[in-house]
Amino acid sequence: MAESYDAIVIGGGHNGLVSGAYLARSGAKTVILESRYKTGGAATTDSPWPDAPEFKVTRLSYVMSLLPPTIMNELQLERHGYKVHAMGPYYQAFPEGGSITLFADDAKRNYDSIAKFSKKDAEAMPKWDAWLGGLADVLSPLLLKVPPNIGSRKPSDLKDTLQLAWKHRGLDVRTIADITRLFTMSISDLLDDWFESWQVKAPLAVNGVIGTWAGPMEPGTAYVMAHHSIGDVGDGHLGSWGFPEGGMGAVAAAMEKSAKSFGAEIRLNTKVAKVIVKGGKAVGVTLENGDEIMAPVVVTTLHPKTAFLEQLDASDLPVDFVTDIERWKTRSGVVKVNLALSELPSFTANPGHELQEHHTGSVEMAPSIEYMETAFQEARSGKPATRPFSDSVIPSTWDKTLAPEGTHIMSMFSQWVPEDWANESHQEELEAYADRLVDCYDEVAPGFKKSVIHRDVVGPWEMENEYGLIGGNIFHGELSLEQLFTMRPAPGYADYRTPIKGLYNGSSATHAGGGVTGIPGWQAYNAAMADKKKSGRLSRKKS
Ligand SMILES: Cc1cc2nc3c(=O)[nH]c(=O)nc-3n(C[C@H](O)[C@H](O)[C@H](O)COP(=O)(O)OP(=O)(O)OC[C@H]3O[C@@H](n4cnc5c(N)ncnc54)[C@H](O)[C@@H]3O)c2cc1C
């Protein structure tokens, strides 16, 4: 006979763990089903080199920022080992010579650093920070809101739409204009409006292209910058960027412990093949081995193309919804290069292998906006970037658990390779790409190449085939304007519900995803609880 639970969560990535923890905490008999040998999904810490297990890398995602304190506190994550080290500054050494360091919390040093290139830009920077902070005040609370179903004439949807409009009635013409600019402009054009020096604009553009199948000159990249910057300038709702102790896998480990402490069961190496639908309702799942597990509530946290096009029959779904998911854009061209280093890089502009402040934050390879745009245009035309862009960090400068004393881990988040590299491994070309990236750092930090003792290169194909990130997109789907808020993942279904009753969507392809935010998992739980109140679907476990 099939086993039975109150709730099933498909996927043990961080969103699945959050959803499962909340469900179990509410008293529901909950099982989390994970296909891999471990939980965490894209939030993972691994030892990729069997002969050097003392090195631990955060193989995919690498920095935290958007996990709301509510989730952290309610799931008692700190008690379960969650600890974050605040990151140091943004640093860029230029191949032409010199460097720039941008400090998040030191206006005086920021001024001096920028004034080397432009006094005007040094004066503009506090105004830019204040401008962004003002927009973050508007946008960051929205991350925790359920998008209304705009256009629907159902009374409850109309109420939600009106409530949202009412809440924002105080916004003035300028703020609305600024938000419009943010949503529609390229990060390059936006920065041109504020700054004159290319050296200042380059590091500021980085957040506009992270994980994005678009160069900094593409409209929409200004919003991507804001999505990633909310953590930097947050108003207390969300934290600043930081390195979790033990890498991103330690975040998932804390969530796993939390879920278990509330009574959730976690099954590893357990791949879900299908969601069982009867009479338009989800009633359970079929595993790859043919076993069935039944529950009146199912939360999926998988990529929408897997969740809706593979694990459900199209005949159970509205035609428009299937079309929307088929058209879902899910490209990135991201390559993650993880290094073990024998010593910290000594930059020509700031020499010395000893630990210095510029080693402790983002160590960028983004020397100009044109450099980044060229890397993207090459990938768009079908070839990997000759000179790759990279947002790199050295978390072992803070976290001593990742590498033996004196050695370091460097996590390089790099772009771009062609989008269709998700269809084939291209491992040899990826290694050549990683060589070129290392060479770019060697130019500004001679001897860097020699300091690399181990290397791990993860491209889009591995991201799709090992981690379920279809197309290699790091967020389960692009953060382009047509895939945000009420459109994420499809119009009419942005409220963490799906066309199937009892099936909820807690994946990064919903509003506030992607990123390691936990918000989609939490919202899927909230939706299930709200429906339970109406229908009694989520029965309480008898203690
Ligand atoms: C290279 C890279 C760098 C990134 N950097 C950052 C960063 O620095 N900061 C940040 O905040 N975000 C970052 N992200 C994004 C972030 O990691 C993801 O958005 C987030 O981790 C996704 O979490 P999730 O739980 O929604 O999905 P996932 O992590 O994708 O979890 C889904 C889980 O479902 C499992 N699964 C798949 N198929 C099945 C099946 N059939 N049955 C059962 N289980 C299944 C998978 O194994 C996986 O564990 C990065 C992502 C990547 C790839």
Ligand as a Chemical Component Dictionary entry (heavy atoms), coordinates in Angstrom:
data_LIG
# 
_chem_comp.id                   LIG 
_chem_comp.type                 NON-POLYMER 
_chem_comp.pdbx_formal_charge   0 
_chem_comp.three_letter_code    LIG 
# 
loop_
_chem_comp_atom.comp_id 
_chem_comp_atom.atom_id 
_chem_comp_atom.alt_atom_id 
_chem_comp_atom.type_symbol 
_chem_comp_atom.charge 
_chem_comp_atom.model_Cartn_x 
_chem_comp_atom.model_Cartn_y 
_chem_comp_atom.model_Cartn_z 
_chem_comp_atom.pdbx_ordinal 
LIG C1  C1  C 0 26.584 29.125 -10.203 1  
LIG C2  C2  C 0 25.503 29.715 -9.323  2  
LIG C3  C3  C 0 25.818 30.779 -8.493  3  
LIG C4  C4  C 0 24.831 31.364 -7.699  4  
LIG N1  N1  N 0 25.175 32.346 -6.824  5  
LIG C5  C5  C 0 24.288 32.790 -5.914  6  
LIG C6  C6  C 0 24.698 33.607 -4.834  7  
LIG O1  O1  O 0 25.877 33.887 -4.674  8  
LIG N2  N2  N 0 23.756 34.037 -3.975  9  
LIG C7  C7  C 0 22.447 33.690 -4.081  10 
LIG O2  O2  O 0 21.622 34.118 -3.265  11 
LIG N3  N3  N 0 22.031 32.866 -5.092  12 
LIG C8  C8  C 0 22.923 32.384 -5.980  13 
LIG N4  N4  N 0 22.547 31.496 -6.947  14 
LIG C9  C9  C 0 21.131 31.169 -7.093  15 
LIG C10 C10 C 0 20.653 30.246 -6.005  16 
LIG O3  O3  O 0 21.647 29.328 -5.668  17 
LIG C11 C11 C 0 19.384 29.500 -6.439  18 
LIG O4  O4  O 0 18.420 30.429 -6.908  19 
LIG C12 C12 C 0 18.792 28.722 -5.286  20 
LIG O5  O5  O 0 19.782 27.988 -4.601  21 
LIG C13 C13 C 0 17.718 27.789 -5.784  22 
LIG O6  O6  O 0 17.138 27.142 -4.666  23 
LIG P1  P1  P 0 15.855 26.212 -4.846  24 
LIG O7  O7  O 0 15.666 25.484 -3.583  25 
LIG O8  O8  O 0 14.728 27.037 -5.363  26 
LIG O9  O9  O 0 16.219 25.234 -6.027  27 
LIG P2  P2  P 0 17.423 24.191 -6.190  28 
LIG O10 O10 O 0 18.575 24.601 -5.385  29 
LIG O11 O11 O 0 17.602 24.023 -7.658  30 
LIG O12 O12 O 0 16.845 22.880 -5.540  31 
LIG C14 C14 C 0 16.016 21.981 -6.230  32 
LIG C15 C15 C 0 16.331 20.607 -5.677  33 
LIG O13 O13 O 0 15.478 19.656 -6.307  34 
LIG C16 C16 C 0 16.234 18.485 -6.570  35 
LIG N5  N5  N 0 15.552 17.754 -7.648  36 
LIG C17 C17 C 0 15.623 17.991 -8.978  37 
LIG N6  N6  N 0 14.829 17.116 -9.635  38 
LIG C18 C18 C 0 14.244 16.331 -8.696  39 
LIG C19 C19 C 0 13.314 15.243 -8.768  40 
LIG N7  N7  N 0 12.829 14.820 -9.932  41 
LIG N8  N8  N 0 12.929 14.651 -7.610  42 
LIG C20 C20 C 0 13.421 15.095 -6.405  43 
LIG N9  N9  N 0 14.310 16.109 -6.297  44 
LIG C21 C21 C 0 14.700 16.721 -7.434  45 
LIG C22 C22 C 0 17.585 19.012 -6.951  46 
LIG O14 O14 O 0 18.581 18.020 -6.795  47 
LIG C23 C23 C 0 17.753 20.153 -5.953  48 
LIG O15 O15 O 0 18.338 19.717 -4.746  49 
LIG C24 C24 C 0 23.507 30.862 -7.734  50 
LIG C25 C25 C 0 23.213 29.755 -8.534  51 
LIG C26 C26 C 0 24.196 29.177 -9.305  52 
LIG C27 C27 C 0 23.855 27.987 -10.154 53 
# 
loop_
_chem_comp_bond.comp_id 
_chem_comp_bond.atom_id_1 
_chem_comp_bond.atom_id_2 
_chem_comp_bond.value_order 
_chem_comp_bond.pdbx_ordinal 
LIG C1  C2  SING 1  
LIG C2  C3  SING 2  
LIG C2  C26 DOUB 3  
LIG C3  C4  DOUB 4  
LIG C4  N1  SING 5  
LIG C4  C24 SING 6  
LIG N1  C5  DOUB 7  
LIG C5  C6  SING 8  
LIG C5  C8  SING 9  
LIG C6  O1  DOUB 10 
LIG C6  N2  SING 11 
LIG N2  C7  SING 12 
LIG C7  O2  DOUB 13 
LIG C7  N3  SING 14 
LIG N3  C8  DOUB 15 
LIG C8  N4  SING 16 
LIG N4  C9  SING 17 
LIG N4  C24 SING 18 
LIG C9  C10 SING 19 
LIG C10 O3  SING 20 
LIG C10 C11 SING 21 
LIG C11 O4  SING 22 
LIG C11 C12 SING 23 
LIG C12 O5  SING 24 
LIG C12 C13 SING 25 
LIG C13 O6  SING 26 
LIG O6  P1  SING 27 
LIG P1  O7  DOUB 28 
LIG P1  O8  SING 29 
LIG P1  O9  SING 30 
LIG O9  P2  SING 31 
LIG P2  O10 DOUB 32 
LIG P2  O11 SING 33 
LIG P2  O12 SING 34 
LIG O12 C14 SING 35 
LIG C14 C15 SING 36 
LIG C15 O13 SING 37 
LIG C15 C23 SING 38 
LIG O13 C16 SING 39 
LIG C16 N5  SING 40 
LIG C16 C22 SING 41 
LIG N5  C17 SING 42 
LIG N5  C21 SING 43 
LIG C17 N6  DOUB 44 
LIG N6  C18 SING 45 
LIG C18 C19 SING 46 
LIG C18 C21 DOUB 47 
LIG C19 N7  SING 48 
LIG C19 N8  DOUB 49 
LIG N8  C20 SING 50 
LIG C20 N9  DOUB 51 
LIG N9  C21 SING 52 
LIG C22 O14 SING 53 
LIG C22 C23 SING 54 
LIG C23 O15 SING 55 
LIG C24 C25 DOUB 56 
LIG C25 C26 SING 57 
LIG C26 C27 SING 58 
# 
